[in-house]
Amino acid sequence: MDMDFFGVGPLEILFIALIAFVIFGPKRIFEISRNLGRAMREISRTASGFSARLEREIGDQTSIDIKPTGSEKGREVTGE
């Protein structure tokens, strides 16, 4: 099982977290991670909303029943 996250493995993530802990300290790390979590949640909500709207729009367009007009009946429409 490949556990890479954006090309960064678990050891690299642990190393980055350790460096951040040393630089910012324990109190600041929790504040940063909380804000990062909120931002990730908001991005996820926005992406889900966008995806749902896109699916609705595409679904609306694909459900349109196109019928040939009088001049197109009996002949093949080539799209030219």
Secondary structure, DSSP 8 states (H G I E B T S, - for coil): ----BTTB-HHHHHHHHHHHHHHHHHHHHHHHHHHHHHHHHHHHHHHHHHHHHHHHHHHHHHT------TTTTTS-----
